[in-house]
Amino acid sequence: MKKAGIIHLGCAKNQVDTEIILGFLKEMGYTLTSSEEEADLLLVNTCAFIKPALEESESNIRSLEKYKKLGKKIVVTGCLVERFKKDLEDKFPFVDLFIGPGEYMNFKNLLNNDNSFSKKVITSPASNFLYNSTMTRLLFTPYSAYVKISEGCNNFCSYCTIPYIRGRMRSREIKDIANEVEKLVGNNVKEINIISQDTTRYGEDLYGKPSLAKLLSELEKIEGDFYIRLLYLYPSRLDDEIIQIIKNSEKIVPYFDIPLQHVNDEILKNMNRSYGKNEIINIWNKIRENFPDAVIRTTFIVGFPGESEEKFEELYNFIQEYYFDRLGVFPYYPEEGTKAQNLPHQIDEEEKKKRVDIIMSKQKEISKNLNKNMVGKELEIIVEGFDGRYFYGRSWREAPEVDGLIYIVGTEKRTIKIGEKVRVKIRKYKSYDLLGEIL
């Protein structure tokens, strides 16, 4: 039997693509292996969003060169292929085939057709592919799934390469998304994470206006023991209708992942973000007023061109006054082909790193204080693993991969399975993680 080894890189949206590719390989008769030596086919699904992601992708591709001499087939897919298609053959001559995201519907034919390998780089506009509920997916975790409701982005933020890699936004039909969620829940998935490049803009292309509220109303009707978390909510389209649906829902948890990127009005304007500081404050207040136990997560970019000491200080002061339960910070990267690359007043790399450290140091302190307030509270968590000492998992308050974990004590007298739900009472806290006693 043929064996395939897969390296997955990048974001949750790219993870869905990897799971679809795994489904294609299964349909082609491949079994999966974690051993590169055993594999007949080695595949890297790449990310190329920012410089560190590109470097990681290139490093992983090069790590496979030694296996070419052993007769293994080497395939590269993902964002790197679309973004740097002109350079790939010269840079990685040992790779048999590069497949861009717009060609995933032809994945099986391309791998089966020896003629494909006469043309190594196969790409087409990313808008040619949109996955659907009929496709086989092999989930990374059987109890938790990402559901990508649209592909591509129309925002064209001045620092971002995504619209050039993934194309303009294309939404899936509400019925198809509901079919997928129903199928996942039927297979015992307990956590549905709704994702896209711009979740609050969902449906604009299909229905003439943003239709996330309409989609959520349909998903709310699905029966089963599961909850829904919304990720990548663009700030200016998080309206009262969506707030009320979440507030009245028994399935959608009050977890608000809102990538703000900055709070200074001039920086936001130069980023081509369609909101200002006052709108951010209004959204923050609205969430806190409607959801006493809400979790608000955000990301910021520091060192964007023109971010003076005063503008950085404005951001620093803001996160102290308007606290965030979860917060990530990234230095600005001047990506080729973006408008921000040519903006004046670029910031020194060392200064960017310093600003990242300053914000994260403050957020660590904020997070620890917020975690202190969790002591004594009870949470239902999904068990995800065992670290040799403790089982650990996440509640609705922790998104996969990006947030902290809850470690479980008091498990000695019972058997716990990965993917099982258990109830714990929080006893101790750290800066990002919690420790709970099983009830």
N, C-alpha and C positions, 0 to 999 in steps of 0.2 A: 504494500500500500504506500502511495506517495505521502511524504511528510513535508509540512511547511512550518517554518519558523518566522514569527512576526515581531518586529520592533515597532511599538506605537509611540509617537511623539506628539506633543501639542495639547490643545485645549479639549474641553468636553465635546465641542462640536466636531472636532476631528476624531474623537473617540467613537462617535456614532459611525463615522465613515469606516474606521478600522473594524468595527463590529459587523458592518455590512460586507466588507471585504472578506472577513473571516467566514461569513455566510456563503459568499461566492465560492471560496476555496472548499468549504465543506460539500457544496453541491457538485464540485468538480472531482470529488473523491479524495481530497487531501485530509489527513489527520494532522493535528497540531502537535508540535514538539517545542520544548524550551531548550533543546540541545541543537546548537548550530551545526555540530558535527553530523547529527542524524538527519538533518533536513535536506530534502531534495531542492526545495525552493526557499530562498531567504528574501523577505520583503520588509522594507522600511516605509512606514507611512509618515511623511515628514511634516514639519511646521517651518514656516519662514516668515512669520509675522514681524519679528524684530530680530536684531543682530544676534543676541544669545541663542534664540531658537534656531536661526540659520546655522550657527556654528555647531550646535548640538546635532542637527540633522546631518551636516557634512561629516562630522566625526563618526557618527553611527554608520553612514554609508561606507566610509573608508575602512571601518573595522571589518567589513565583509569581503574586502578585496582578496584576502588570503584564501577564501573558500572558492574563488573562481577557478583556481588551479585544480581543485578537487571535483570539478565538473558540475558544481551546483548552479542553479539558475538564480540570478540576482535581479530583483525588481524593486523599483522605487516609485512611490505614489505620493500624492498630497500636494500641499501648497508650494513647496520648493519647486516642483516640476512646472507648475503654471507660472510662477514668478521668474524663474531663471532658465526657461526652456532653451534659450539660445546657447547657453554655456555648458550644458550638462554633458554632452558627448565628449567634449575635450577635457572636461574636469574629471569625469568618472568613466573612462573608456571600458572598464571592466564590468559595468552594469549592462545587463542584457536588455532591459526595457524600462522606460520611464512612462508612467501613465498619469496624466493630469486629472483633476477632480471632474472636469467636464466629460471625461470618457469612461466613468465608472460603469455606465450601463453596458459598455462593450467589454468589460473586464474579462469575462470568461472567454469570449471569442479571441481577444488579444493574446491571452496566455496559451490558448489551444492552437493558435494559428502560427506556424513557424515563419510565415511570411512577415508577421508583425516585427520580427527581430531584424529584418533588413532595414526597417525604419525604427530607430531606437526610441525616439521621443514622440509619443502620441498625445497630443493635446487638442483641445477645441475650447470654445468659450465655456467657462464654468457653468453658465446658465443652461447648458444642455442636459444637466443631470439634477434630479431631485428625487430623493429616495421616498418609498411609500410603504404602506403597511403590509403589502404582499411579499416583500423581500425578506429573506432569511437573515436574522441577526443573531450572532453569538455574543451574548452579554458578558462583559468582564465580571459582573457580579449578578447572580441570579435573583437577588432580592431588591436591587436598585437599578433604575434605568434612566438614561437621558432620552427625552423625546424632542427631536429637532423639528420645530413647527414651520420654519422657513429657512431659506438659504440666501446668502448674499446680503448686501447692505446698500442703502440709498443715502446714507448720511455724509459720506466723504469728509470725515474729520481730517484736518490738515496734516495730522501726523500718521495716519493709518493707511496701510496697504491693502486691507481686506477687500474693498470694492474692486480693486484692480486684479485681485487673485480669484475671488469668489463670485464676482459679478454683482449685478443689481439684485434687489430682494425678490425672491419668488416664494410665495406661501403655499403650503399644502392645504388641501381642502379640509374643512372641519370634520367631515364624515370620515376621511381617511385617518386623521389624527385620532379621532375617537375610537376607530377600529383598532388602531395600534395599542392605545392605552387599555382597551378592553382585553385584548389578547395578552398583554403583559401582566395585567392583574389576574387574569385567568391562569397564568403560569406562576402565580404566587409572588409577583413583584409587589413590594410593600411601599416603595418610594418612587414617585414619578417626578423627575426634574425637567421642567419645561425650559428649553433653551432655543436660542437663535442668535443672530448678530444683534438684533434689535427687537426684543420680544413684544414691546408695547406697540410696535408698528405692524404687527402681524395682520395679514388679511387686506391691507390697503390695496395691493395689486389685484386681488381677486374680487373683493366686494366693494371697492370704491372708497372705503374708509377703514381706519384701524378697527379690527374686529376681535381683539383679544377677549373682551368681555363676553361676546357671543360664543367664542370657543370655550371659555371657562364654564359657561352655563351648561353647555353640552357635556363637558367632562364631569361636571358635578352629578349628572344623572347616572353615571356608571356605578354599579353596585360592587362592593368588595371592601376588604380591609386594607386600605392604602391611603396615603396622603399625597398631595401635590405641592411642590415647591416651585416658585417662579424665579428664574435667573435672567440676568441681562435686561433689566427694565430701564429703558431710556427715560431720564427724569421728566422731560417736558410733556410726555404723553401718559404719565401715570395719573389718570384722571379720577374723578369722584365715582364714576361708574365701576371702575376696576376696584377701587377701595371698598365700595359697598358690597360687591360680589365676594371679595375675600372676607369681609367682616361677617357676612351672613352664611358663609360656607362651612360645611362640616368636613370638607376634604382639603381645601386650600389653606395652607398654614401661613401665618403672618410673618413670613420671612421675605424681606425686601432687599434684593440685590440690585443696587442702583449705581452704576459706574459714573461718578461725578467728574473725575479727572482733575478738577481744580475748583476754586471758589472765587477767584479774582475775575471780575467782569471782563477786563481787557484780555487776560489770558484765555478765558473761555471763548471770547469772540475770535481771537486768532487761531484757536483750535477748531473753529467752525462748529461749536456746540451751540444749540439753539435755545439757551436759557442763561440766566444770570444768578447771582448770589441770592437775591431776594426770592426767586423761585425755589432755589434749593432749601432755603429756610422754611418757606411755606410747605413744601413737601414733607420736610422733616417733622414740622409741627403737626401736620395733618395725620401722619402715621402715628406719632406718639399719642395724640389725642384719641384716635380711634382704636388703638391696639396697645393696651398697657404692657403686654408681654412681647411686643414686636421685637424682631431681630432685624437691624438694618446693617447691611454690608455695603461697602463701597471700595472703589480703587481711585487712587490719585496718581498723577504724573508730576514729578518735580524736575526742575531744570529745563523746563520748556523755554524756548527762545523768548527773551524779554522778562523772565521771572527774576525781578530784582529782589534784593534782600527784604524790602518792604512787602512785596507781593508774596514771598515765601512765608514771611512772618504772619501775614493775613491768613494763610492756610493753616499754619501752626496754631494760631489763636482760635481759629474756627473749630478745629477738632476737639479743643478743650471745652468749648462752650456747647457745641452740638455734637455730643459723643456718638460714636459708632460702635456697635457691638463687634463688628468684624471690619478690618481695614487692611488693604494691601497698597503698597507704594512701589512705583516703578520709576527709574530714571528715564528721562526722555532720550530716545534714540533717533538721530536724523536719518530716516529711512529713504533710500533712493527712490525717486519718482514722486515723493510727497511734497506738498506745498511748504510745509514747515521746514523742510531741509534748507530752503533758501531764505528763511526769515532772518533779519538782523538780530544782533545781540544773543548769539549762541552762548551757552553756559559751559564752562570748563568741566571736564569729566570728573575730576576730583571733587569739585563743588557739588555736582549732582549726587555723587556717592555720599558725601557728607550730609546732604539734605535728606536723602533716603533714611540714613541712620538716625537723624534727629526726629523725624516723624515716627519711625517705627519704635524708637525708644519711648516716646510719649504714649504711643498707642499700646505698647506693652503694659505700661502703668495703668492706663484706662481699662484695658481688658482684664487685668488682675483685679481691679476694684469691682468691675461688673461681675466677674466670676465669684467674688466673695459674697455677693448678694444671692447667689444660687444655692448656697449652703442651706440645707434643710428642705429644699424643694424636691418634689418627686417628678421623675421623667420616665417616659417609656422610650427605650432605645432599641435599635436594631444592632445585634451583635455582628461585628465585622471581622474579628480575628483574635489571636492569642499571641502575646509577645514573649512567652516563656514564663511570665509571672502572673499577668492579669489578662483576662478577656477584656476587650474594648469594643466600643461601638459609637453610634451617633443617635441623637434625638432629632426631632424636626428642626431644632435650633442650629444644627451643624450641617452645612452642605458638604458633599463629598470632596475630598482632596484638599480643599482650600481652608477649611476651618479646623478647630481643635477636636479632640476626642474625649470620650468619657470612659475612664477605666473602671472596671467592676471588681469589687471585693465581695466576699461572702458567697463564693460559688462552690465551695468545697463539697457541700452536701447534695449538689444536684448536677445533672449533665446539661451542658449548654451546647447548642449547635450554632454554627455560623448561619446568619440569616434569621435567627430566632428573635422574637421580640421579648424583652424582659423589662420589668419596672425596677428602677433604682431610686434610692434617696441619696442626694448629694451630701457628702461628708467633708470633703476637702477640695481645695482649689489651687491651681497654679496660674501662671500668666495666661495660658491659652487652653489648658486642659482641665478637666474635672475628674474627681474620683467619687464614685457612688457605691453604696452598699445595696446588694440585690435584696428585694423584698419578697 
